[in-house]
Amino acid sequence: MLAIPAFRRLWGVTAVTATGEWLSLLALTSLATQLTTGYAAQSFALGGVVATKLLPALLLGPLAGALADRFDRRKVMVTCDVLRFCLFVSIPLVGSLWWLFAATFLIEMCAMFWIPAKDASVPNLLRRKDQVETANQLALVVTYGVSVLIAAGLFTVVSSIGHLLPGEDGSAALTTVYIALVLDGCAFLLCAIIVWFRIPEISGHTDRKDAEAPPKLLTLLREGFQYVATTPLIRGLVLGIIGAFAAGGAVIASAKLYAASLGGGDAAYSVLFTAVFVGLAGGMAVAPKLAHKLPHNRLFGTAIVGAGAALLIVAVSGYLFMAILAVALVGGFAGIAFLTGLTIIGSQVADDIRGRIVAFVQSLVRLVLLGSMSLVPVLVGLVSTRSITLFAHTFTVDGTRFVLAGGGLVAAVVGTLAYRQMDERRFEPLLRDMLSVLRQGKPRRGSGTLIAVEGATPAETADQAARLAASLRGQGHVVVESEDSERDASRWAAATREANLSGARAKALAAAAIRADIVERIIRPALAEGAVVVVDRFMASPIAQFGVAADRMDAELEPGELERLAAWSTGGLRPDVSVLLDREAAAGSGAIAGEEHVRVQRLLAGLVAAEPHSYVVVEAEGAPEEVAGRVFAGVEPSLPPAPEQPADLPRVSGT
């Protein structure tokens, strides 16, 4: 997708804009505390900045969406970016707290109009409709991952040069914040120039008279509340999200004053701020692996309780290094909970309500996060600094410690309530599932390489697997390839397509038995001998196939159940390289085949996002010979050196 010039440029603009927004949050909150004196006044000013950033999202959401559909989106984006440039530059020129609040409100108004215009433009820049989900994933990665690190790094560098500037320490620190704001404004001006001169495609497709009007925020919230109130799973999910992001918002909002209590300045503040999002990214990275061993419904509530416990550690930390680790741990548990929650929505919420629930959850995340960030500084100001006497010793405790400890307790309680609402296995102990996370599958022996060809249709994957095996054999590799023997083909048909077994669970168990037999009888011995094993549709495609079959039979088979069954049947064996043949479903392929194709692509897209180093995504459009060339080029870097004298090895009977 990044090979599409217009989308690549817009993605770059998104990265610069997101960096500017996070840098502005750091700079504006820091400036608010420097323009006030006194602990309570600084706390109220800090909360006021965050509250000012929250108001436009509550007031202008529906209006901004309508504007994005009614006017030229490129002109809307450019106008908003130019206005943001002027507003950021004006803050140092005026230099007063009242204008800081007013400019922050106006800047957020511009952002509320810019974001829907940008998001609505993305589908028009892509080649296929099924690329929209991946485009959104790329935007999330750059917005909540890369941009946060870059913004925090820039703020740290700018803050660190304060001692090189003339003047007293206070005036030098103020000057560094002004420099950060001017840099921020210049970033938005650069984005306006790029959008106007380099991405004219954004102006296309402006005739939307027949398009469905975007739902109003109040309507969205009302429908979401109705579904949440009647569904225990989603009710627990919403409770958990409130706890997780309230904890994360508490850390972000109190980071400035918390860093001061540890003896640090703006540099320590930015490091703590960064640690939250580094942990968030790390949690999202490990969540898919944890979900292979721990059911999503249990993982979600457990992660939120973990976030609350980590926040208690933050509250009692006396050293900056310990605080950074604890803050990163809070972010990590929040990241696990966030990604697990979205997975639960995608896999366990009905399609006709899923879009509204996703939008409701995303709105809730924003409201809870910003609401927590605005309320926590006020609470810190009210609590202020307290003196505690223990064992004849008096300790002075900063107000942030009380608020963080209270937030940790609230998150732990909410996580427990969410766990009880969502857990469908109350009579099975959680400890056993948690211990299973630490256990590995059957150890793998030998130096062989396992390559799986997934996606597209069974005929295409079988053809490309055979072509890949022939190419590898021509290079001198010892190859064990899939071959549809009559015996294994008939067994697989009985388990999947034919009516010999009536229940979806019975068919899934039979297919798992066939897979286990092939793995133990042929694949593992071949790998132990050092061969390259090429398997057609090893695990992901059969999981999606059974998911479609279960849906047709109205059977309650969760994706997590099928994934755990597949992992158990293979003894935890994973391909070294999985080739994903990526393309849209063929026209006229039928409803069932099309649904299966889409489910396979979505499942594999999630696996690719979790472990990109283990997957090779290949464009499957074109002649079979061309696709085969792309497949070979993709797997070639992962191949071992070819032996001088190939040995004769059995052929694996595939499915």
Number of C-alpha atoms within 10 A of each C-alpha: 15 14 7 11 14 20 23 15 17 22 19 17 20 22 25 21 22 23 27 24 22 21 25 24 18 24 24 24 21 23 28 24 20 17 15 17 12 9 16 19 17 24 28 22 26 29 28 20 24 24 20 21 24 22 16 20 20 14 13 16 19 19 14 22 22 17 16 23 22 14 15 17 26 23 17 20 25 21 18 23 27 19 18 26 23 17 22 25 18 18 22 19 10 11 14 14 18 11 15 23 21 14 20 25 20 17 24 21 22 21 22 22 26 24 18 21 26 20 16 14 23 18 18 17 19 18 12 12 10 16 15 17 13 15 19 12 12 17 18 15 15 19 20 18 21 17 24 26 23 19 26 23 17 17 26 19 15 19 24 15 12 20 13 8 13 10 12 10 12 10 13 18 24 19 20 22 25 23 18 24 28 20 19 25 23 20 20 27 21 17 22 23 14 17 21 17 8 14 18 12 16 26 16 13 12 14 11 11 9 6 8 8 12 13 14 15 18 12 10 16 18 13 15 19 16 10 15 18 12 10 14 16 22 25 18 25 30 21 21 32 28 24 30 36 30 27 32 31 24 26 28 26 28 28 22 27 25 26 23 15 18 16 12 14 19 23 19 21 24 26 19 27 25 24 26 27 26 22 24 26 21 20 26 22 18 16 24 21 14 19 20 18 21 22 20 24 24 22 23 32 32 22 27 35 29 23 35 31 21 24 32 24 21 27 23 16 17 13 13 19 11 13 22 20 19 26 28 27 26 34 31 29 28 35 30 29 32 26 20 27 23 16 15 20 21 15 13 16 17 11 11 8 13 15 14 17 24 17 15 19 23 14 17 18 19 15 19 21 24 25 23 25 28 27 20 26 30 22 19 26 21 14 16 18 17 12 10 11 9 8 5 7 7 10 11 10 15 20 22 28 24 20 22 25 21 18 28 31 20 19 30 28 17 24 30 18 18 29 26 18 20 21 21 13 12 11 7 10 9 15 8 10 15 17 11 13 14 9 9 11 12 11 8 14 13 13 14 23 20 24 28 23 31 29 29 24 19 16 10 17 21 21 16 25 26 20 20 22 24 14 16 19 17 11 12 14 23 25 28 24 26 23 19 17 13 10 9 18 15 13 15 22 15 16 25 20 12 13 11 12 15 11 14 22 16 14 24 25 16 18 24 23 18 18 22 18 14 19 20 14 14 17 28 21 17 27 19 14 15 20 27 25 26 29 28 30 26 24 23 22 24 22 24 25 19 23 23 20 21 19 12 11 12 10 13 13 18 14 18 19 14 22 19 16 19 25 19 15 22 23 17 16 20 17 19 17 20 27 26 25 25 18 18 17 18 12 7 8 11 11 9 13 16 18 16 25 24 19 20 24 25 17 16 24 18 14 16 17 16 17 13 13 11 16 24 20 19 19 14 21 12 9 8 14 11 12 18 21 15 17 24 18 13 16 17 10 8 13 16 14 9 15 13 9 9 13 13 10 15 14 18 23 23 21 24
